[in-house]
Amino acid sequence: MKKILYTAAILTLMLNTGCSDYLEEENPSSATAENYYVTPGGYETLVNSAYSTLRDVYGPTPYIFSAGTDLFFGAHQDAPLALTTYQSLTPGTPQVGDFFQTLYESIQVQNTALHYADLTEEFPELESRKGETRFLRAYYYFLLVQSFGDVTLVTDMINEPITHFERTPASEVYEFIIDELEMALEEVPVTQNEYGRVEKRAVMHMLAKAYLTRAYEDFGQPSDFSQAASYADQAINGQSLDIPFSELFGRDNEMNEEVLFAVQYDEASLINGGAHNWDNPWGPLIQGAFEGVSKKNMLHPTEYLFTAFGEHDTRFEGTFLNVRTSPYVGNYLDPENTPVEIYYPRTEEQIANVEEWRAANPETRSETTVIPIDGSWWASTSQQYPALQKFDRIQNGDVRFTHDLYIARLGESYLIAAEAYFQEGNITQAAERINEVRRRAAMEGHVEEILITEAEVDLDLILDERARELAGEGHRWFTLKRTGRLIERTILYNPQITSESQFMGNNGALKILRPIPLSAISLDEGEYPQNPAYAN
């Protein structure tokens, strides 16, 4: 069985609320850390707990990662307006506070693991375990600095209350992230014996992304884009994209060779809960035990996303489920024998050949309602449109499955390289990396029609390509923020965001960064500055 990292008992490193409390450790068990964590078995359990924090960060509905972009708009009262439209985004927005708190709690677990790494008995995997937790800590700080700008940099295990923190300049936080990842690269092996542990290529991917992101900042270094391209190519390691896109997110294909790092789930670890909520918000409304899933129309795909895929691009069908079976999970469990209620053709060829499609399986398709692509798909009140299927999970009585969340995969490594090469002026290499992604996406017999030329390469094309390749995977807000296109592209494509005024905050500042949560500021006994757009 895969995913052994998360089946161990989770250690009691639970933290209370409050800025200083984010970084306080409690140990209500009778075993002392000094005795337990200094043994190889105890330390391994601590590292397993460090991995489990990924589920805490990624478990909630992914509004923080995907709302308020050019790909998805809020279409349900449960979708927080603060994150879908920005106007009501304040230091009291709960999703922002939860994200901030969870990241710092998770960082303290990594700090604890790194603290005891210097105290525990030597064992063969110790060096790797240090690198694995160092990678996780750097990644959490990467999420923090992109979201909040200057943040408190805490690198030591804290076991007593601290009443005041200073915000570390973002430039220093990026330097720390890159230094930590460089150290992790030396510590982790090329391959691990246990699936799911951090390996060198995952570190290279994240180094590429960190360098790429810093390059856009005013404190970016002249070599950042070239460093990003180099590390992205090292993460690629000459590997081509050979898995059909339609299989990349298959229920039985999560451990595929293109996944460099993921948040893992398995049936054994879900018996008592612990599943993520990334399958639920993309809609349409599907409920009831019979269906085997639960979906709501909360983050609705925009017209831009539905129409971004070309006539010969298979990534639409790999991203969206273009049939609605009865029950929904019948498409996964018994597709050949499950009735198809609705078919959603979107290419000219698909629309012209509906009867041929019916004839391919008349027993399940003869009564199917056909809803070709049109404005009804992206109407905010629509409940009949293709469901985003990448992270569908099954909740049948006899089948329980939660899809892994891919944090780093090879397709994005190619697009990171393309963006970095483009920004340093190497258009030939940028086009080659994009075409490797598009070559895999092409329908059979249409490869040449889908490839791009060097003259077509610009930042908008790269952003369009990332939309087609990575829709729903939690990168979009960070991508638009990194490239400085968040406002421009949401106004252009998101029907809920119509002007720059929706981003306007206090002091003439725009709401590009997230606000420092009110709880962190109010519980700090010193002066903990707020980001300008939210300061009084």
N, C-alpha and C positions, 0 to 999 in steps of 0.2 A: 504494500500500500504506500502511495506517495505521501508527502507532506507531513513527515514525522515531526517537523519542527514545532507545530502548533498543537500537538496532541498531548504534550507534557502539561502538568498542572501549572497554571499561571501563578507566579509568585505574588505575594501580597504587597506590591509596591504601589498601592493606591494612594492618591494624593487628594487633599482637600482643595477647596477653591481659594482664590486670592492670589495676588502676584507673588508674594513670598511663599505662599502655600503650594504654588505650582511645583516648587523645587524642594519640598520637604518630603522626606521618606518616612513611612510608618511601617513597623514590623510587628503586627499583632500576634504572630505565631510564637511558639515557645522556643523554636530554634533560633539561635543568634546568627546574624550574618557573618560575624567574625569566625564562627566555627564551621558554618555550612558552605559559604561561598569560596573558602580557601581549599576545598577539595575538588578534584576534577569533576566528580559527579554533580556536586552542588553548583560549581561554576557553569557547567554545561546547561543546567536548568535555568540559571540566571540569563545566559545568552539566549536560550529559547524564549524566555520572557521578553527579552529585548526585541526579538522578531515579532512577538505577538502584538507589540504596540502598533504595528502597521495596520492591524484590524481596527484599532481604536481611531486612528487617523482617517482611514478610508471607509469605515463602516457606515456613517450617516449618508442620507440622500445627498448626491454630489452637487449641491447648489454652489458651494464655494468654488468648485472646479469648473463648472460648466454654465452656470446661469449668467445672464446679462452679456451674452456674446452675439456674434453674427450667426451662430448655428442653432440656438435654442432661445425661445421666449417663454415667459410664464403664461400659462393658459388655465390656471386653476387657483382657487382661493388659498390652497395650501402652499403654493409657491410663494416664497417671501419676496414681497415687492422691493425690499431693501437691496436684494441681490439681483433681481431681474430688471429693475429700472433705475437703481442708484439714488433716486431722489430722497428716499427715506432711510438711506444707509447712515447709521449713527453709531457712536460708541456702545450703545445698548443693544445693537442687533445680535440676537442670541447665537446665530450660526457662526458669526465672526468670533464671539467670545469663546464658544466651544472649541473652535479650531485653534485659537491661540492657546487656550488652556491645555488641550490635548497634546499639542506639539511640545509644550514645555514639560508636561508630565512624562511624555515619551522620551524627551532628551534626558531627563533625570534618570530614567532607567538605563540609558546608554552610559551616562556618567558613572552610575553605580557599577556597571559591568566593566568599564575601563579602569575604575578604581581598584576593583578586586583582581583585575588581570595582573597587577603588579604584586599581589599578595598570595595568590593561589599557588598550589603545587604545580610544578611543570608537568605538562603532558603534551603529546605530539601535536595536537590541534590548537594549542593555546595561541600561537602567533596568528593563525587564521582567524580565530574568534575575536581577537583584538581588532583586526582589520574589518571584520564583518560589522561589529558594533560601531566602529569609527565611521564606516560608510553610512550606516543608518542615522547616526547623529548629524553628520554633514548634510545628509539629504533633508532631515527635518529643519535644519537651519536654512537650507536652500528654499524650502517652502515658506519659512518665516520671512526671510529678507525680501523675497519677491512680493509677498503679500503686504508687509508692514513697513518696509524700508529699514531704518535704524532699529535694531532690536537688542535686547540684553543678551550678551554672549556669556554663558555660564558653562564652564568646562570641568568643574570639580563636583564630586558628589557632595551634596549638602545634607547634613544631618542635624542642623539646628536652625531656628528661625532667622531669617534675614528680613529686615524691615524696609530696606531701600535698595533699588537697583538703578544703574545708569543705562541709558541706551547707547549701544556701541554703533559707531558710524557704519553704514552699509558697506563702505569700501573695505573696512576691516573684517566685516562678517564674510564677505566674498573671499578675501584672502585666507581666512580661516577655513572656509569650506574647501577651497582648492588645495590648501596645504594638507588638510585631513584626508581628502580623497587621494592625493599623491602618496601619503603614507599608507593608506589602505591598499593601494595598488601594489605596494611592496610586500604587504603582509598576507593578502589572500592568494590562494592558488589559481592556476589557470582553470582547473576543474575541481569540483567537490565530489566526495563520495556520496553525499546526501543531496537529493534534488531540493532546490529552493534556497540553498545558502548562497551568499554573495560570492561571485567569481570575478576574475580580472576584467572580463569583457563588460560586465555590468558597471564596474567602477569606471572603465574607460568611457562608456556611454554617458555616465553622469558627469564626468570631468568635461567631456565635450559640451554638454548642455550648460554647465556652470560657466565655462569660458565664453560660450556663445552669448549667454545672458549678460555677463559682465561687460562684454564688448560694446553693448548698446548704452551703457551708463556713461555719465560724463567723467567718471573715474576709471573707465575701461582702459586697458593697456593696449599699445599698438599691435602686440602679437596675439591678442586674444582670439581673433577670428582664425588665424592660422593654427593656433593651438587647438581650437575647437575642431577644425577640419581634420587635423592630424589624429586627435583622439577618437573622433567619430570613425575614421577609416580603420583605426586599430580595433575598435569595437566590432566593426563589420568583418574584419579579419578575412577578407576575400570570399565571404559567404554570400551566395546569391539568394534571391527570394524565390524559392522553388515551391513552397506550399501554396496551393490555390487559396485566394483570399476567402473564398466561401468556407474553407476548412480551418482557417486560422483561429476562429473562435468556436470551433465545434465542441460539443459537449464532451466528447471522448478524446479531444486533441489538445488539452491544455498544456501538456508537458512537451509541446513541440519545440523543435530546435531553434526557432526564431525568437522565443521568449528569453530575454536576458535576465529579467528579474520580475517577480510578481508577488502580490499579496495572495497567500494560498488559503484554500478552503477544501475540506473534504467531508464526506458524509459522517464519519466518526466524530469529528469535532463540532458538528452542527446539531447533535442530538439535543443539547441543552441550550440552543440558541447560538448566537455569534455570527450569523450571516450578515453580509453587507446589504445595502439598500440601493444598489446601482441598477437593478433591473426594473424598479418600480416607476420612476418618474417620467419615462419617455412615452408612456401611453401606447395605444388608446385605452379606454376604460375596459378592463377585463378583470372580473372578480368572480368568486365562487369556487368552492372546493372542486367542482367538476372540471374547471379550467386548468387547475394545477399551477396557476400563477396569479399574481396580483399586480395590476398595472393601473396607473392613473395618468390623465392628460395634464401633467404639471409642467414639464419642460418640453414644449412642442417644437419639432423641427421647423425651421424657417423655410420659406420658399427657396431661398438661396441654397440651403443644404439639399433639399429634395431635387433641385434642378442642377446641382453642381457636377453631377456625373454625366459623362458623355454617353453617346449611343452604344459604344462598345466597351464600356467600363464595368467590369464585374463587381466592383466594390460596392455598388448600390445594393445588389442582391446579397452581398456578404455583410452589409451593415444593417439593412432593413429586411424584415420578413415580408416578402411580397405576396404571401397568402395568409389567410386567417382560417385556421382549421377549427373544427369542433370535436373535442376540446383543443384549446390552444397548444397544450403540450403534446398533442397527438402528432404534431409536425416533427417533434424530436423522438418520440417513443415508437411511433408506428406510422410514418408518413405515407406509405403506399396504401394503407387501408383506412385512413382517417378522412372523413368528409371535409371538403374545402368549402367554407361558407363564402369567402370573398377572395377574389384574385385582383391584384393591383399591377397591371402592366404599365410600363412607363416608357419604353423605347418604341419607335415607330414599328419596328419588326414585331415586337411583342403584341402591340395593339392590333396589328394587321392579322396576326396569326392566333387569335383567341380560340377559334374553333379547332385549330390543330392542337392547341394546348389542351382543350377539353378532351379531344379524341385520344390523347396519350394515356388517360386514365378515366374513362367515362363513369366508372362506378363511384368515384369520389368527386368528380368535377362536373357532372351533367347539370346539377342544380346550382352551381356556383354563381353568385352575383359578381359581375365584373365592374370594377371602378377604376377606369384609366386615370392617369395622372392629370390633374387639373387643380384649380384653385381651392376646391373642397379639401384637398389634402392638407393645406396649410392654413385653413380657416381656424381661428382660435377656439371656436366652439365645436369643431369637428370631432367626432368619435369614431370615424371610419377612415383610417389611413394606415400605411405600413408601420409596423412597430419596430423600433430600434431593438435589435436582437442580440447585440454583442455580449451582454452580460445576463441574459435570461437565466433564471434559476427555476428549478422544478420543485414543487412542494406537494407532490402527490403523497398519499399515505404510504405507498410502497417504494417510492423513489424520492429521495431528497438530495438535491444537488444545488450548489452555489458556485457559479463560475469564478475562477481566479480573476483578479484584477491585474492587468499587465501594466507595470510601472515603466519598464524599459523593454522595447522589442526592436528587432532588426529593421523593420520598415521605418521606424522613426530615426534610427541611427543614420540611414541613408539621407533622410530629409534634413537632419541636423548638419550633416556634411555638405549637402547642397546649399543650405542657407549660408554656412560659414564660407564656402568657396565663392559664392556669389558676392558676399560682402567684402571679401578681400580682392575681388576683381577677376577671379579665375572662372569665367563663364563656361569654359569647356568642361571643366570638372563638375561644375554645378549641374549642367545639363545631363552629363553622364549619370550622376547619382539620381536625378529625377527620373530619367528614362529607365533605370533599373526598377524603380518602383512602378512606373507605368507599364513596363513590359509584363510584369506579373499580373497587373490589373486587366490586361487586354483579353477580350473574348477571343476564343479560338479563331484563327484566321484573320485577325484584325490588328496584329501587333504594330505594323507600320503606320496604320492610321492613328494610333494613339500616342506615338512618340512625339516629343516636342523638339524644336530647333533651338540653337543657342540664342537666336534673335528674340525668342519668346520669353526668355528667362528674365523675370524681375521679381520683386518681393511679393507682389500680389499673386503671381502665379504660384510661388512657393506656399503662400498662405492658402490658396485654393487647393493645392495638392495635399497639404496637411489636413484640410477639412475632409477631403475624400478618403484619405488613408486612416485618419485618427479620430473621426467623429465619435463623440461620447466617451472617449477614453480618459478624460480628465486633464487634458493639456491646454484646452483652447483659451481660457482666460489668461493663463500665464503666457501663452504664445502672443496674444494680441497686446498684452501689457509690455512684454519684452520688446516687441518690434515697434511700439509706439502707434499701433493701429487700432487700439481698443475703441476709441471714440469714433473715428472715421468709419470703421466697418460696422459697428453696431448701429449707427445712424443710417447707414446705407442698406442694411439687410434685416435689422431687427424691428418688427412692427411696433414694439412697445417703446422704442427709443427713437425719438424723432428730431432731437436737437441737442447741441452741446450743453444747453442749460440744465439738462437732467443730471449732468455730472458736476454741476457747479456747487461747491461747498462754501464754507466760511472763508473769509480773508482773501477772496478772489482766487482761491485754489481749487483745482479740479479733483474729483474723487477717483484718482487713479490707484493710490494705495488704499488699503483697508484701514479703518480706524483702530487705534489701540483700544481694547475693550475697557469699558467703564470700570469693571471690577478690578482690573490691574492697576488703574490710576488711583481709584479711591482707596485701595488697601495699601498703597505704597505711602510710607510716612514721609518721604521726601518729595521732590519735584520730579514727576515722571511725565515728560512732555507728550502732548498729543500731536498727531499728524496735522499739518496746517489746515486741511479742508474741514476738519472736525473740531478745531480748537475754538474756544470762545473769544 
